[in-house]
């Protein structure tokens, strides 16, 4: 099982997402739920393509934390 950090960003027209550990794998959508679903599918598709092409599957190297300030 592989785990990858996915970053979600609010845009003027909806949301976008990317994974720093999987270059070129991005997604967009009108809602956060839409982009969550499409990003999950995008990662699956991207990794399957890498396997078919004999490429090395990237390891998770990034992590994130949320800091709260008053």
C-alpha positions in Angstrom: 0.0 0.0 0.0 1.3 3.4 -1.0 0.3 6.7 0.6 0.8 10.1 -1.0 0.2 13.6 0.2 -2.4 15.5 -1.8 -2.6 19.3 -1.6 -6.0 20.9 -2.3 -6.2 24.6 -3.2 -9.2 26.9 -3.7 -9.2 28.6 -7.0 -11.4 31.3 -8.6 -13.5 28.6 -10.4 -13.4 25.8 -7.9 -10.6 23.6 -6.6 -7.3 22.1 -7.7 -5.2 19.3 -6.4 -1.7 17.9 -6.8 0.7 15.5 -5.2 4.2 16.7 -4.7 5.6 13.2 -4.8 4.0 12.4 -8.2 5.1 15.2 -10.7 2.6 16.0 -13.4 -0.4 14.4 -11.6 -3.0 17.1 -11.0 -6.7 17.5 -11.0 -9.3 20.3 -11.0 -13.0 20.4 -10.2 -15.9 22.7 -9.3 -16.2 21.3 -5.8 -13.8 19.9 -3.3 -15.6 16.5 -3.4 -15.3 16.5 -7.2 -11.6 17.2 -7.2 -11.0 14.6 -4.4 -12.7 11.9 -6.5 -10.9 13.0 -9.7 -7.5 13.2 -8.0 -7.9 9.7 -6.6 -8.6 8.4 -10.1 -5.8 10.5 -11.6 -3.2 9.0 -9.1 -4.4 5.5 -9.9 -4.2 6.2 -13.7 -0.8 7.9 -13.4 0.7 5.0 -11.4 -0.8 2.3 -13.7 0.8 4.2 -16.7 4.1 4.4 -14.9 4.0 0.6 -14.2 3.1 -0.2 -17.8 6.0 2.0 -19.0 8.4 0.2 -16.7 9.0 3.3 -14.6 9.8 3.3 -10.9 6.9 4.1 -8.7 7.7 7.2 -6.6 8.0 6.8 -2.8 6.3 9.2 -0.4 8.8 11.8 0.6 6.6 14.7 1.6 4.5 15.3 4.8 2.3 18.2 6.0 1.1 19.6 9.2 -1.5 22.3 9.9 -0.6 25.0 12.4 -3.3 27.0 14.2 -2.7 30.6 15.2 -4.9 32.9 17.3 
